[in-house]
Amino acid sequence: MNILIPLVAFLAAAVSPLAKKVLTSLGLGILSFTAVTTALNAAIGMAQSYFTGLPSMIFGLAGLAGIGNGLGIIAGAMVARVTFNTLKRIGVLPT
């Protein structure tokens, strides 16, 4: 029975800093993910509104040329790049 008291104290001392670090990282990750998601959604929404605001003749030609698919690929690349940079900065991925 006497061994339980030092064991509990040791575990509390070992786990407490680790738990604080994990919770801090999660909080920073959620905050940065929310900010980046909001900014990226605003940029993609603005690009979509400009693209759909084209005259119908130009919009048809752009659709035939595959510009919509190209813009989708560019938007996906932007999302991937920002996601990897964010994950590196909060310490989830190694640099």
KEVOVEX-406035 format. One record per atom (N, C-alpha, C, O): residue in one letter; x, y, z; atom name. Coordinates in steps of 0.1 Angstrom, whole numbers, padded with zeros to 4 digits, always signed. Example, Ala and Ser with C-alpha at 12.3 -4.5 7.8 and 13.67 -1.06 7.14 Angstrom:
ATOM   residu    east   north      up   atome
ATOM        A   +0132   -0057   +0078       N
ATOM        A   +0123   -0045   +0078      CA
ATOM        A   +0132   -0033   +0078       C
ATOM        A   +0142   -0033   +0085       O
ATOM        S   +0128   -0022   +0071       N
ATOM        S   +0137   -0011   +0071      CA
ATOM        S   +0129   +0000   +0079       C
ATOM        S   +0134   +0011   +0080       O
This chain:
ATOM   residu    east   north      up   atome
ATOM        M   +0008   -0012   +0000       N
ATOM        M   +0000   +0000   +0000      CA
ATOM        M   +0009   +0013   +0000       C
ATOM        M   +0005   +0023   -0006       O
ATOM        N   +0020   +0012   +0006       N
ATOM        N   +0029   +0024   +0007      CA
ATOM        N   +0035   +0027   -0006       C
ATOM        N   +0039   +0039   -0008       O
ATOM        I   +0036   +0018   -0015       N
ATOM        I   +0041   +0021   -0028      CA
ATOM        I   +0032   +0028   -0037       C
ATOM        I   +0037   +0035   -0047       O
ATOM        L   +0019   +0028   -0035       N
ATOM        L   +0009   +0035   -0043      CA
ATOM        L   +0011   +0050   -0043       C
ATOM        L   +0009   +0057   -0053       O
ATOM        I   +0014   +0056   -0031       N
ATOM        I   +0015   +0070   -0030      CA
ATOM        I   +0026   +0076   -0038       C
ATOM        I   +0024   +0085   -0046       O
ATOM        P   +0039   +0070   -0038       N
ATOM        P   +0049   +0076   -0047      CA
ATOM        P   +0046   +0073   -0061       C
ATOM        P   +0050   +0081   -0070       O
ATOM        L   +0040   +0061   -0064       N
ATOM        L   +0037   +0058   -0078      CA
ATOM        L   +0027   +0068   -0084       C
ATOM        L   +0029   +0073   -0095       O
ATOM        V   +0017   +0072   -0077       N
ATOM        V   +0007   +0081   -0081      CA
ATOM        V   +0014   +0095   -0083       C
ATOM        V   +0011   +0102   -0092       O
ATOM        A   +0022   +0099   -0074       N
ATOM        A   +0029   +0112   -0075      CA
ATOM        A   +0039   +0112   -0087       C
ATOM        A   +0039   +0122   -0094       O
ATOM        F   +0045   +0101   -0089       N
ATOM        F   +0054   +0100   -0101      CA
ATOM        F   +0046   +0101   -0114       C
ATOM        F   +0050   +0108   -0123       O
ATOM        L   +0035   +0094   -0115       N
ATOM        L   +0027   +0094   -0127      CA
ATOM        L   +0021   +0108   -0129       C
ATOM        L   +0020   +0113   -0141       O
ATOM        A   +0016   +0114   -0119       N
ATOM        A   +0011   +0128   -0120      CA
ATOM        A   +0022   +0138   -0125       C
ATOM        A   +0019   +0147   -0133       O
ATOM        A   +0034   +0136   -0120       N
ATOM        A   +0045   +0145   -0124      CA
ATOM        A   +0049   +0142   -0138       C
ATOM        A   +0053   +0152   -0145       O
ATOM        A   +0048   +0130   -0143       N
ATOM        A   +0052   +0127   -0156      CA
ATOM        A   +0041   +0130   -0167       C
ATOM        A   +0045   +0134   -0178       O
ATOM        V   +0029   +0128   -0163       N
ATOM        V   +0018   +0129   -0173      CA
ATOM        V   +0013   +0144   -0174       C
ATOM        V   +0009   +0148   -0185       O
ATOM        S   +0014   +0152   -0164       N
ATOM        S   +0009   +0165   -0164      CA
ATOM        S   +0016   +0174   -0174       C
ATOM        S   +0008   +0181   -0182       O
ATOM        P   +0029   +0175   -0175       N
ATOM        P   +0035   +0183   -0186      CA
ATOM        P   +0031   +0178   -0200       C
ATOM        P   +0029   +0186   -0209       O
ATOM        L   +0031   +0165   -0202       N
ATOM        L   +0027   +0160   -0215      CA
ATOM        L   +0013   +0163   -0218       C
ATOM        L   +0010   +0167   -0230       O
ATOM        A   +0004   +0162   -0209       N
ATOM        A   -0010   +0165   -0212      CA
ATOM        A   -0011   +0180   -0215       C
ATOM        A   -0019   +0184   -0224       O
ATOM        K   -0004   +0189   -0208       N
ATOM        K   -0005   +0203   -0211      CA
ATOM        K   +0000   +0206   -0225       C
ATOM        K   -0005   +0215   -0232       O
ATOM        K   +0011   +0200   -0229       N
ATOM        K   +0017   +0202   -0242      CA
ATOM        K   +0007   +0197   -0253       C
ATOM        K   +0005   +0204   -0263       O
ATOM        V   +0001   +0186   -0251       N
ATOM        V   -0009   +0181   -0261      CA
ATOM        V   -0021   +0190   -0262       C
ATOM        V   -0025   +0193   -0273       O
ATOM        L   -0026   +0194   -0251       N
ATOM        L   -0038   +0203   -0251      CA
ATOM        L   -0034   +0217   -0257       C
ATOM        L   -0043   +0222   -0264       O
ATOM        T   -0023   +0222   -0255       N
ATOM        T   -0018   +0234   -0261      CA
ATOM        T   -0017   +0233   -0276       C
ATOM        T   -0021   +0241   -0283       O
ATOM        S   -0011   +0222   -0280       N
ATOM        S   -0009   +0220   -0295      CA
ATOM        S   -0023   +0218   -0302       C
ATOM        S   -0025   +0223   -0312       O
ATOM        L   -0032   +0211   -0295       N
ATOM        L   -0045   +0210   -0301      CA
ATOM        L   -0052   +0223   -0302       C
ATOM        L   -0059   +0226   -0312       O
ATOM        G   -0051   +0231   -0292       N
ATOM        G   -0057   +0244   -0292      CA
ATOM        G   -0052   +0253   -0303       C
ATOM        G   -0059   +0260   -0311       O
ATOM        L   -0038   +0253   -0305       N
ATOM        L   -0032   +0261   -0315      CA
ATOM        L   -0036   +0255   -0329       C
ATOM        L   -0038   +0263   -0338       O
ATOM        G   -0036   +0242   -0330       N
ATOM        G   -0040   +0236   -0343      CA
ATOM        G   -0054   +0240   -0347       C
ATOM        G   -0057   +0242   -0359       O
ATOM        I   -0063   +0239   -0338       N
ATOM        I   -0077   +0243   -0341      CA
ATOM        I   -0079   +0257   -0345       C
ATOM        I   -0086   +0261   -0354       O
ATOM        L   -0072   +0266   -0338       N
ATOM        L   -0072   +0280   -0341      CA
ATOM        L   -0066   +0283   -0354       C
ATOM        L   -0073   +0290   -0362       O
ATOM        S   -0055   +0278   -0357       N
ATOM        S   -0048   +0281   -0370      CA
ATOM        S   -0056   +0274   -0381       C
ATOM        S   -0057   +0280   -0392       O
ATOM        F   -0062   +0262   -0379       N
ATOM        F   -0069   +0255   -0390      CA
ATOM        F   -0082   +0263   -0393       C
ATOM        F   -0086   +0265   -0404       O
ATOM        T   -0088   +0269   -0383       N
ATOM        T   -0100   +0277   -0385      CA
ATOM        T   -0097   +0289   -0392       C
ATOM        T   -0104   +0293   -0402       O
ATOM        A   -0086   +0296   -0389       N
ATOM        A   -0083   +0309   -0396      CA
ATOM        A   -0079   +0306   -0410       C
ATOM        A   -0083   +0313   -0419       O
ATOM        V   -0071   +0296   -0413       N
ATOM        V   -0067   +0292   -0426      CA
ATOM        V   -0079   +0288   -0435       C
ATOM        V   -0080   +0292   -0446       O
ATOM        T   -0088   +0280   -0429       N
ATOM        T   -0100   +0276   -0436      CA
ATOM        T   -0108   +0287   -0440       C
ATOM        T   -0113   +0288   -0451       O
ATOM        T   -0110   +0297   -0431       N
ATOM        T   -0119   +0308   -0434      CA
ATOM        T   -0113   +0317   -0445       C
ATOM        T   -0120   +0321   -0454       O
ATOM        A   -0100   +0319   -0444       N
ATOM        A   -0093   +0327   -0454      CA
ATOM        A   -0093   +0321   -0468       C
ATOM        A   -0096   +0327   -0478       O
ATOM        L   -0091   +0308   -0468       N
ATOM        L   -0091   +0300   -0481      CA
ATOM        L   -0105   +0299   -0487       C
ATOM        L   -0106   +0301   -0499       O
ATOM        N   -0115   +0297   -0478       N
ATOM        N   -0128   +0297   -0484      CA
ATOM        N   -0132   +0310   -0489       C
ATOM        N   -0140   +0311   -0499       O
ATOM        A   -0128   +0321   -0483       N
ATOM        A   -0131   +0335   -0488      CA
ATOM        A   -0124   +0337   -0502       C
ATOM        A   -0130   +0342   -0511       O
ATOM        A   -0112   +0333   -0503       N
ATOM        A   -0105   +0334   -0516      CA
ATOM        A   -0111   +0326   -0527       C
ATOM        A   -0112   +0330   -0538       O
ATOM        I   -0115   +0313   -0524       N
ATOM        I   -0121   +0305   -0534      CA
ATOM        I   -0135   +0310   -0537       C
ATOM        I   -0138   +0309   -0549       O
ATOM        G   -0142   +0315   -0528       N
ATOM        G   -0155   +0321   -0531      CA
ATOM        G   -0154   +0333   -0539       C
ATOM        G   -0163   +0335   -0548       O
ATOM        M   -0144   +0341   -0537       N
ATOM        M   -0142   +0353   -0546      CA
ATOM        M   -0139   +0349   -0560       C
ATOM        M   -0144   +0355   -0569       O
ATOM        A   -0130   +0339   -0561       N
ATOM        A   -0126   +0334   -0575      CA
ATOM        A   -0138   +0328   -0582       C
ATOM        A   -0140   +0331   -0594       O
ATOM        Q   -0147   +0321   -0575       N
ATOM        Q   -0159   +0316   -0581      CA
ATOM        Q   -0168   +0326   -0585       C
ATOM        Q   -0175   +0326   -0596       O
ATOM        S   -0170   +0337   -0577       N
ATOM        S   -0179   +0348   -0581      CA
ATOM        S   -0174   +0355   -0593       C
ATOM        S   -0182   +0359   -0601       O
ATOM        Y   -0161   +0357   -0594       N
ATOM        Y   -0156   +0364   -0606      CA
ATOM        Y   -0157   +0355   -0618       C
ATOM        Y   -0160   +0360   -0629       O
ATOM        F   -0155   +0342   -0616       N
ATOM        F   -0156   +0333   -0628      CA
ATOM        F   -0171   +0332   -0633       C
ATOM        F   -0173   +0331   -0645       O
ATOM        T   -0180   +0331   -0624       N
ATOM        T   -0194   +0330   -0628      CA
ATOM        T   -0200   +0344   -0633       C
ATOM        T   -0210   +0344   -0639       O
ATOM        G   -0193   +0354   -0630       N
ATOM        G   -0197   +0367   -0635      CA
ATOM        G   -0193   +0370   -0649       C
ATOM        G   -0196   +0381   -0654       O
ATOM        L   -0186   +0361   -0656       N
ATOM        L   -0182   +0363   -0670      CA
ATOM        L   -0195   +0363   -0679       C
ATOM        L   -0205   +0357   -0676       O
ATOM        P   -0194   +0370   -0690       N
ATOM        P   -0205   +0369   -0700      CA
ATOM        P   -0207   +0354   -0704       C
ATOM        P   -0197   +0346   -0704       O
ATOM        S   -0219   +0351   -0709       N
ATOM        S   -0222   +0337   -0712      CA
ATOM        S   -0213   +0332   -0724       C
ATOM        S   -0210   +0320   -0723       O
ATOM        M   -0210   +0340   -0733       N
ATOM        M   -0201   +0335   -0745      CA
ATOM        M   -0187   +0331   -0740       C
ATOM        M   -0182   +0321   -0743       O
ATOM        I   -0181   +0340   -0732       N
ATOM        I   -0168   +0337   -0726      CA
ATOM        I   -0169   +0325   -0716       C
ATOM        I   -0160   +0317   -0716       O
ATOM        F   -0180   +0325   -0709       N
ATOM        F   -0181   +0314   -0699      CA
ATOM        F   -0182   +0301   -0706       C
ATOM        F   -0177   +0291   -0702       O
ATOM        G   -0189   +0300   -0717       N
ATOM        G   -0190   +0288   -0725      CA
ATOM        G   -0177   +0284   -0731       C
ATOM        G   -0173   +0272   -0730       O
ATOM        L   -0169   +0293   -0736       N
ATOM        L   -0156   +0290   -0742      CA
ATOM        L   -0146   +0286   -0730       C
ATOM        L   -0138   +0276   -0732       O
ATOM        A   -0147   +0292   -0719       N
ATOM        A   -0139   +0288   -0708      CA
ATOM        A   -0142   +0274   -0703       C
ATOM        A   -0134   +0266   -0699       O
ATOM        G   -0155   +0271   -0703       N
ATOM        G   -0159   +0257   -0700      CA
ATOM        G   -0154   +0247   -0710       C
ATOM        G   -0150   +0236   -0706       O
ATOM        L   -0155   +0250   -0722       N
ATOM        L   -0149   +0241   -0732      CA
ATOM        L   -0134   +0239   -0731       C
ATOM        L   -0129   +0228   -0734       O
ATOM        A   -0127   +0250   -0727       N
ATOM        A   -0113   +0249   -0726      CA
ATOM        A   -0108   +0242   -0713       C
ATOM        A   -0097   +0239   -0711       O
ATOM        G   -0118   +0240   -0704       N
ATOM        G   -0114   +0233   -0691      CA
ATOM        G   -0109   +0242   -0681       C
ATOM        G   -0101   +0238   -0672       O
ATOM        I   -0112   +0255   -0682       N
ATOM        I   -0106   +0264   -0672      CA
ATOM        I   -0112   +0262   -0658       C
ATOM        I   -0105   +0263   -0648       O
ATOM        G   -0124   +0257   -0657       N
ATOM        G   -0130   +0254   -0644      CA
ATOM        G   -0123   +0243   -0637       C
ATOM        G   -0120   +0243   -0625       O
ATOM        N   -0119   +0232   -0645       N
ATOM        N   -0111   +0221   -0639      CA
ATOM        N   -0097   +0226   -0635       C
ATOM        N   -0092   +0222   -0625       O
ATOM        G   -0091   +0235   -0643       N
ATOM        G   -0078   +0240   -0639      CA
ATOM        G   -0079   +0248   -0627       C
ATOM        G   -0070   +0248   -0618       O
ATOM        L   -0089   +0257   -0625       N
ATOM        L   -0090   +0264   -0613      CA
ATOM        L   -0093   +0255   -0601       C
ATOM        L   -0088   +0258   -0590       O
ATOM        G   -0100   +0244   -0603       N
ATOM        G   -0102   +0235   -0592      CA
ATOM        G   -0089   +0228   -0588       C
ATOM        G   -0087   +0226   -0576       O
ATOM        I   -0080   +0225   -0597       N
ATOM        I   -0067   +0219   -0594      CA
ATOM        I   -0059   +0229   -0587       C
ATOM        I   -0052   +0226   -0577       O
ATOM        I   -0059   +0242   -0591       N
ATOM        I   -0051   +0252   -0584      CA
ATOM        I   -0056   +0254   -0570       C
ATOM        I   -0048   +0256   -0561       O
ATOM        A   -0069   +0254   -0568       N
ATOM        A   -0075   +0256   -0555      CA
ATOM        A   -0071   +0244   -0546       C
ATOM        A   -0068   +0246   -0534       O
ATOM        G   -0071   +0232   -0551       N
ATOM        G   -0067   +0220   -0544      CA
ATOM        G   -0053   +0221   -0540       C
ATOM        G   -0049   +0217   -0529       O
ATOM        A   -0044   +0226   -0549       N
ATOM        A   -0030   +0227   -0546      CA
ATOM        A   -0028   +0237   -0535       C
ATOM        A   -0019   +0236   -0526       O
ATOM        M   -0035   +0248   -0535       N
ATOM        M   -0034   +0258   -0525      CA
ATOM        M   -0038   +0253   -0511       C
ATOM        M   -0031   +0255   -0501       O
ATOM        V   -0049   +0245   -0511       N
ATOM        V   -0054   +0239   -0498      CA
ATOM        V   -0043   +0230   -0493       C
ATOM        V   -0040   +0229   -0481       O
ATOM        A   -0038   +0221   -0502       N
ATOM        A   -0028   +0212   -0497      CA
ATOM        A   -0015   +0219   -0492       C
ATOM        A   -0010   +0215   -0482       O
ATOM        R   -0011   +0229   -0499       N
ATOM        R   +0001   +0236   -0495      CA
ATOM        R   -0001   +0243   -0481       C
ATOM        R   +0008   +0242   -0472       O
ATOM        V   -0012   +0249   -0479       N
ATOM        V   -0015   +0256   -0467      CA
ATOM        V   -0016   +0246   -0455       C
ATOM        V   -0012   +0248   -0444       O
ATOM        T   -0023   +0235   -0458       N
ATOM        T   -0024   +0224   -0448      CA
ATOM        T   -0011   +0219   -0444       C
ATOM        T   -0009   +0217   -0432       O
ATOM        F   -0002   +0216   -0453       N
ATOM        F   +0011   +0210   -0449      CA
ATOM        F   +0019   +0220   -0442       C
ATOM        F   +0026   +0217   -0432       O
ATOM        N   +0019   +0233   -0446       N
ATOM        N   +0026   +0243   -0438      CA
ATOM        N   +0021   +0245   -0424       C
ATOM        N   +0029   +0247   -0415       O
ATOM        T   +0008   +0245   -0423       N
ATOM        T   +0002   +0246   -0410      CA
ATOM        T   +0005   +0234   -0401       C
ATOM        T   +0009   +0236   -0389       O
ATOM        L   +0005   +0222   -0406       N
ATOM        L   +0008   +0210   -0398      CA
ATOM        L   +0023   +0210   -0394       C
ATOM        L   +0026   +0206   -0383       O
ATOM        K   +0032   +0216   -0403       N
ATOM        K   +0046   +0217   -0399      CA
ATOM        K   +0048   +0226   -0388       C
ATOM        K   +0056   +0224   -0379       O
ATOM        R   +0041   +0238   -0388       N
ATOM        R   +0043   +0248   -0378      CA
ATOM        R   +0038   +0244   -0364       C
ATOM        R   +0044   +0248   -0354       O
ATOM        I   +0027   +0236   -0364       N
ATOM        I   +0022   +0233   -0351      CA
ATOM        I   +0028   +0220   -0346       C
ATOM        I   +0026   +0216   -0335       O
ATOM        G   +0037   +0214   -0354       N
ATOM        G   +0045   +0203   -0349      CA
ATOM        G   +0039   +0189   -0351       C
ATOM        G   +0044   +0180   -0345       O
ATOM        V   +0029   +0188   -0360       N
ATOM        V   +0024   +0175   -0362      CA
ATOM        V   +0032   +0167   -0372       C
ATOM        V   +0034   +0155   -0370       O
ATOM        L   +0037   +0174   -0383       N
ATOM        L   +0046   +0168   -0392      CA
ATOM        L   +0060   +0172   -0390       C
ATOM        L   +0063   +0184   -0386       O
ATOM        P   +0070   +0163   -0392       N
ATOM        P   +0084   +0167   -0391      CA
ATOM        P   +0088   +0176   -0403       C
ATOM        P   +0082   +0174   -0413       O
ATOM        T   +0097   +0185   -0400       N
ATOM        T   +0101   +0194   -0411      CA
ATOM        T   +0111   +0187   -0420       C
ATOM        T   +0116   +0193   -0430       O
